[in-house]
């Protein structure tokens, strides 16, 4: 079994399991939400295991990111209330996932 090591948000494993507060896998990471150049993490887009819907988990609810999985403060009964992911502007990251930048963020030349 692989040993978990905490990593920075930008190193989030692609399609890593995302856990709720009880350790249940609520879904997998589909994209990072943030500003890579400014190193500002806004959260994750997560594909729910139960429905296949993609939802947003705000950075404030991401407790820890490791080389293996993501731990959150999302309670099991809060999963269905998570905001649906809204596609705005995508950027590719080296790990094969997608990086999203909100349209209200200023574009850099």
N, CA, C and O of each residue as an XYZ file, in Angstrom:
436
protein
N       0.841     -1.184      0.000
C       0.000      0.000      0.000
C       0.887      1.249      0.000
O       1.854      1.343      0.756
N       0.537      2.199     -0.861
C       1.326      3.422     -0.995
C       1.195      4.297      0.247
O       0.097      4.502      0.764
N       2.331      4.811      0.718
C       2.322      5.711      1.873
C       1.838      7.085      1.423
O       2.279      7.610      0.400
N       0.927      7.655      2.200
C       0.389      8.977      1.863
C       1.312     10.068      2.367
O       1.807     10.028      3.493
N       1.529     11.042      1.501
C       2.275     12.228      1.892
C       1.447     13.440      1.493
O       0.879     13.473      0.401
N       1.377     14.420      2.357
C       0.621     15.622      2.043
C       1.317     16.374      0.912
O       2.545     16.464      0.874
N       0.510     16.917     -0.013
C       1.038     17.675     -1.145
C       0.289     19.003     -1.267
O      -0.780     19.193     -0.688
N       0.881     19.908     -2.034
C       0.241     21.192     -2.313
C      -0.943     20.967     -3.256
O      -1.004     19.948     -3.944
N      -1.863     21.897     -3.286
C      -3.068     21.761     -4.113
C      -2.750     21.526     -5.578
O      -3.452     20.773     -6.253
N      -1.707     22.157     -6.073
C      -1.345     22.054     -7.482
C      -0.885     20.632     -7.842
O      -0.849     20.270     -9.018
N      -0.534     19.833     -6.831
C      -0.081     18.451     -7.040
C      -1.188     17.436     -6.735
O      -0.905     16.252     -6.552
N      -2.433     17.885     -6.681
C      -3.552     16.978     -6.428
C      -3.558     15.867     -7.478
O      -3.524     16.150     -8.676
N      -3.601     14.604     -7.038
C      -3.636     13.514     -8.018
C      -4.921     13.552     -8.847
O      -6.005     13.802     -8.319
N      -4.788     13.304    -10.131
C      -5.935     13.275    -11.031
C      -6.807     12.074    -10.720
O      -6.318     10.952    -10.586
N      -8.087     12.320    -10.607
C      -9.095     11.308    -10.293
C      -8.806     10.589     -8.969
O      -9.072      9.396     -8.819
N      -8.260     11.340     -8.028
C      -8.010     10.798     -6.692
C      -9.333     10.650     -5.943
O     -10.246     11.447     -6.156
N      -9.456      9.658     -5.079
C     -10.651      9.536     -4.254
C     -10.786     10.746     -3.328
O      -9.802     11.219     -2.758
N     -12.006     11.232     -3.191
C     -12.308     12.360     -2.299
C     -13.197     11.810     -1.192
O     -14.237     11.205     -1.454
N     -12.772     12.029      0.047
C     -13.462     11.447      1.201
C     -14.264     12.466      1.977
O     -13.885     13.634      2.066
N     -15.397     12.012      2.548
C     -16.166     12.862      3.454
C     -15.575     12.727      4.859
O     -14.543     12.081      5.042
N     -16.227     13.334      5.844
C     -15.686     13.339      7.212
C     -15.647     11.956      7.845
O     -14.901     11.735      8.800
N     -16.440     11.020      7.328
C     -16.465      9.666      7.889
C     -15.568      8.700      7.119
O     -15.542      7.503      7.407
N     -14.827      9.232      6.131
C     -13.921      8.393      5.368
C     -14.561      7.683      4.195
O     -13.924      6.843      3.558
N     -15.830      8.009      3.891
C     -16.508      7.436      2.732
C     -16.040      8.148      1.475
O     -15.845      9.363      1.484
N     -15.859      7.397      0.393
C     -15.473      8.012     -0.865
C     -16.712      8.643     -1.497
O     -17.626      7.938     -1.924
N     -16.736      9.972     -1.553
C     -17.889     10.653     -2.145
C     -17.726     10.850     -3.636
O     -18.712     11.064     -4.341
N     -16.493     10.782     -4.134
C     -16.258     10.934     -5.566
C     -14.781     10.988     -5.874
O     -13.945     10.589     -5.063
N     -14.464     11.498     -7.084
C     -13.074     11.616     -7.518
C     -12.810     13.012     -8.066
O     -13.714     13.671     -8.581
N     -11.573     13.451     -7.949
C     -11.201     14.776     -8.449
C     -11.254     14.782     -9.972
O     -10.753     13.867    -10.625
N     -11.866     15.821    -10.526
C     -11.957     15.977    -11.975
C     -11.202     17.216    -12.445
O     -10.674     17.232    -13.557
N     -11.145     18.246    -11.617
C     -10.357     19.426    -11.972
C     -10.060     20.247    -10.734
O     -10.718     20.121     -9.701
N      -9.048     21.091    -10.868
C      -8.666     22.022     -9.812
C      -9.284     23.372    -10.120
O      -9.358     23.778    -11.280
N      -9.723     24.059     -9.098
C     -10.287     25.387     -9.253
C      -9.345     26.357     -8.563
O      -9.206     26.317     -7.341
N      -8.702     27.222     -9.321
C      -7.761     28.144     -8.728
C      -7.004     28.932     -9.756
O      -7.286     28.861    -10.952
N      -6.047     29.679     -9.285
C      -5.191     30.502    -10.126
C      -3.761     30.035     -9.909
O      -3.129     30.366     -8.906
N      -3.265     29.263    -10.863
C      -1.937     28.660    -10.725
C      -0.842     29.710    -10.602
O       0.054     29.570     -9.769
N      -0.898     30.760    -11.416
C       0.150     31.783    -11.395
C       0.220     32.517    -10.066
O       1.306     32.869     -9.605
N      -0.926     32.748     -9.453
C      -0.958     33.452     -8.165
C      -0.969     32.490     -6.985
O      -0.976     32.927     -5.834
N      -0.971     31.178     -7.255
C      -1.017     30.144     -6.232
C      -2.201     30.334     -5.290
O      -2.058     30.300     -4.068
N      -3.370     30.536     -5.890
C      -4.597     30.693     -5.115
C      -5.497     29.507     -5.405
O      -5.923     29.308     -6.542
N      -5.788     28.720     -4.380
C      -6.617     27.529     -4.494
C      -8.040     27.873     -4.095
O      -8.285     28.362     -2.991
N      -8.983     27.614     -5.004
C     -10.389     27.908     -4.733
C     -11.204     26.658     -4.434
O     -12.291     26.753     -3.865
N     -10.697     25.491     -4.808
C     -11.415     24.256     -4.528
C     -11.221     23.219     -5.599
O     -10.285     23.285     -6.395
N     -12.143     22.235     -5.607
C     -12.059     21.110     -6.533
C     -13.393     20.878     -7.216
O     -14.450     21.102     -6.628
N     -13.339     20.432     -8.447
C     -14.519     19.885     -9.113
C     -14.427     18.378     -8.913
O     -13.418     17.757     -9.247
N     -15.489     17.800     -8.365
C     -15.485     16.392     -7.982
C     -16.658     15.669     -8.632
O     -17.798     16.129     -8.566
N     -16.370     14.541     -9.257
C     -17.423     13.710     -9.844
C     -17.940     12.789     -8.740
O     -17.197     11.969     -8.200
N     -19.231     12.937     -8.412
C     -19.820     12.160     -7.331
C     -19.966     10.694     -7.713
O     -20.373     10.352     -8.823
N     -19.630      9.864     -6.779
C     -19.735      8.423     -6.968
C     -21.201      8.001     -7.084
O     -21.533      7.110     -7.866
N     -22.068      8.636     -6.311
C     -23.474      8.240     -6.243
C     -24.262      8.556     -7.506
O     -25.093      7.754     -7.931
N     -24.014      9.711     -8.109
C     -24.847     10.146     -9.230
C     -24.081     10.433    -10.517
O     -24.679     10.510    -11.590
N     -22.775     10.589    -10.417
C     -21.990     10.964    -11.591
C     -21.987     12.462    -11.846
O     -21.298     12.936    -12.750
N     -22.753     13.213    -11.056
C     -22.784     14.669    -11.197
C     -21.438     15.240    -10.767
O     -20.764     14.677     -9.905
N     -21.051     16.365    -11.375
C     -19.811     17.034    -10.985
C     -20.190     18.237    -10.131
O     -20.978     19.089    -10.542
N     -19.614     18.289     -8.937
C     -19.905     19.347     -7.972
C     -18.619     20.068     -7.593
O     -17.517     19.593     -7.865
N     -18.783     21.225     -6.959
C     -17.636     21.995     -6.489
C     -17.492     21.835     -4.986
O     -18.465     21.947     -4.240
N     -16.273     21.573     -4.554
C     -15.967     21.559     -3.128
C     -15.032     22.736     -2.889
O     -13.903     22.733     -3.381
N     -15.483     23.750     -2.137
C     -14.655     24.933     -1.896
C     -13.386     24.591     -1.118
O     -13.359     23.631     -0.347
N     -12.352     25.374     -1.326
C     -11.071     25.160     -0.644
C     -11.238     25.095      0.868
O     -10.541     24.333      1.538
N     -12.156     25.887      1.408
C     -12.372     25.892      2.859
C     -12.818     24.530      3.378
O     -12.677     24.248      4.568
N     -13.357     23.677      2.499
C     -13.802     22.349      2.918
C     -12.807     21.249      2.541
O     -13.066     20.069      2.778
N     -11.681     21.630      1.962
C     -10.628     20.658      1.657
C      -9.654     20.675      2.836
O      -8.900     21.627      3.034
N      -9.696     19.616      3.591
C      -8.894     19.540      4.812
C      -7.437     19.209      4.534
O      -6.529     19.811      5.108
N      -7.219     18.221      3.626
C      -5.855     17.780      3.348
C      -5.824     17.071      2.006
O      -6.740     16.321      1.668
N      -4.760     17.315      1.240
C      -4.549     16.641     -0.035
C      -3.268     15.831      0.096
O      -2.234     16.345      0.523
N      -3.348     14.550     -0.280
C      -2.168     13.697     -0.197
C      -1.854     13.125     -1.580
O      -2.556     13.393     -2.554
N      -0.805     12.350     -1.640
C      -0.417     11.700     -2.891
C      -1.408     10.619     -3.309
O      -1.328     10.101     -4.422
N      -2.340     10.279     -2.424
C      -3.272      9.187     -2.684
C      -4.729      9.637     -2.754
O      -5.479      9.156     -3.602
N      -5.142     10.557     -1.874
C      -6.550     10.944     -1.787
C      -6.705     12.354     -1.232
O      -5.734     12.998     -0.833
N      -7.960     12.815     -1.218
C      -8.290     14.146     -0.699
C      -9.261     13.976      0.464
O     -10.265     13.274      0.345
N      -8.958     14.618      1.580
C      -9.804     14.588      2.768
C     -10.559     15.909      2.858
O      -9.978     16.980      2.680
N     -11.854     15.824      3.136
C     -12.666     17.041      3.214
C     -13.402     17.117      4.543
O     -13.404     16.172      5.332
N     -14.025     18.267      4.766
C     -14.887     18.455      5.938
C     -16.354     18.348      5.540
O     -17.236     18.799      6.270
N     -16.610     17.753      4.383
C     -17.982     17.563      3.918
C     -18.602     16.403      4.700
O     -18.078     15.290      4.700
N     -19.720     16.681      5.361
C     -20.451     15.646      6.094
C     -21.207     14.783      5.083
O     -21.607     15.280      4.030
N     -21.408     13.496      5.386
C     -22.128     12.626      4.445
C     -23.491     13.177      4.028
O     -23.891     13.027      2.874
N     -24.200     13.806      4.948
C     -25.530     14.336      4.614
C     -25.474     15.672      3.871
O     -26.519     16.213      3.508
N     -24.285     16.210      3.639
C     -24.123     17.470      2.900
C     -23.780     17.250      1.423
O     -23.803     18.197      0.637
N     -23.465     16.019      1.045
C     -22.997     15.743     -0.312
C     -24.017     16.178     -1.363
O     -23.648     16.816     -2.349
N     -25.280     15.847     -1.170
C     -26.312     16.192     -2.153
C     -26.551     17.694     -2.254
O     -27.117     18.164     -3.241
N     -26.128     18.448     -1.251
C     -26.333     19.900     -1.257
C     -25.155     20.671     -1.857
O     -25.217     21.896     -1.965
N     -24.081     19.974     -2.249
C     -22.931     20.655     -2.846
C     -23.341     21.309     -4.160
O     -24.128     20.752     -4.925
N     -22.799     22.496     -4.410
C     -23.120     23.240     -5.629
C     -22.647     22.474     -6.853
O     -21.548     21.919     -6.862
N     -23.474     22.446     -7.875
C     -23.096     21.819     -9.137
C     -21.962     22.608     -9.764
O     -21.922     23.836     -9.696
N     -21.063     21.893    -10.362
C     -19.930     22.499    -11.049
C     -20.435     23.263    -12.270
O     -21.310     22.785    -12.992
N     -19.880     24.450    -12.497
C     -20.228     25.215    -13.690
C     -18.958     25.473    -14.486
O     -17.978     26.011    -13.971
N     -18.998     25.083    -15.733
C     -17.824     25.205    -16.589
C     -17.663     26.642    -17.046
O     -18.594     27.244    -17.580
N     -16.480     27.184    -16.832
C     -16.201     28.552    -17.245
C     -15.046     28.594    -18.227
O     -15.243     28.822    -19.421
N     -13.846     28.373    -17.725
C     -12.656     28.533    -18.553
C     -11.631     27.501    -18.104
O     -11.220     27.499    -16.943
N     -11.221     26.638    -19.000
C     -10.353     25.517    -18.659
C      -8.912     25.736    -19.080
O      -8.634     26.386    -20.087
N      -8.009     25.187    -18.300
C      -6.589     25.178    -18.602
C      -6.049     23.792    -18.283
O      -6.418     23.209    -17.264
N      -5.178     23.252    -19.136
C      -4.590     21.934    -18.885
C      -3.449     22.024    -17.891
O      -2.680     22.985    -17.881
N      -3.355     21.001    -17.056
C      -2.231     20.844    -16.131
C      -1.428     19.633    -16.576
O      -1.914     18.796    -17.336
N      -0.211     19.551    -16.101
C       0.652     18.445    -16.478
C       0.144     17.074    -16.074
O       0.484     16.086    -16.725
N      -0.660     16.979    -15.020
C      -1.081     15.661    -14.561
C      -2.233     15.096    -15.356
O      -2.756     14.038    -15.007
N      -2.642     15.763    -16.408
C      -3.691     15.225    -17.259
C      -5.062     15.720    -16.883
O      -6.034     15.474    -17.597
N      -5.149     16.410    -15.778
C      -6.431     16.953    -15.360
C      -6.652     18.319    -15.964
O      -5.929     18.746    -16.865
N      -7.636     18.979    -15.466
C      -7.960     20.298    -15.979
C      -7.883     21.310    -14.857
O      -8.118     20.999    -13.689
N      -7.554     22.504    -15.235
C      -7.418     23.602    -14.282
C      -8.413     24.661    -14.708
O      -8.430     25.068    -15.869
N      -9.224     25.102    -13.802
C     -10.247     26.056    -14.161
C      -9.955     27.414    -13.566
O      -9.531     27.532    -12.416
N     -10.186     28.425    -14.360
C     -10.027     29.800    -13.921
C     -11.363     30.487    -14.103
O     -11.938     30.434    -15.190
N     -11.856     31.113    -13.095
C     -13.152     31.790    -13.174
C     -13.062     32.979    -14.130
O     -12.034     33.655    -14.167
N     -14.115     33.248    -14.901
C     -14.058     34.339    -15.885
C     -13.891     35.718    -15.256
O     -13.391     36.645    -15.893
N     -14.312     35.843    -14.012
C     -14.159     37.146    -13.369
C     -12.703     37.451    -12.966
O     -12.375     38.584    -12.613
N     -11.836     36.425    -13.024
C     -10.420     36.644    -12.749
C      -9.796     37.308    -13.969
O     -10.166     36.996    -15.101
N      -8.881     38.193    -13.757
C      -8.218     38.882    -14.863
C      -7.328     37.921    -15.638
O      -6.618     37.099    -15.058
N      -7.382     38.041    -16.951
C      -6.516     37.253    -17.805
C      -5.140     37.888    -17.814
O      -5.017     39.113    -17.850
N      -4.119     37.073    -17.783
C      -2.758     37.585    -17.861
C      -2.300     37.526    -19.314
O      -2.661     36.596    -20.034
N      -1.495     38.523    -19.763
C      -1.025     38.511    -21.150
C      -0.128     37.328    -21.449
O       0.346     37.182    -22.576
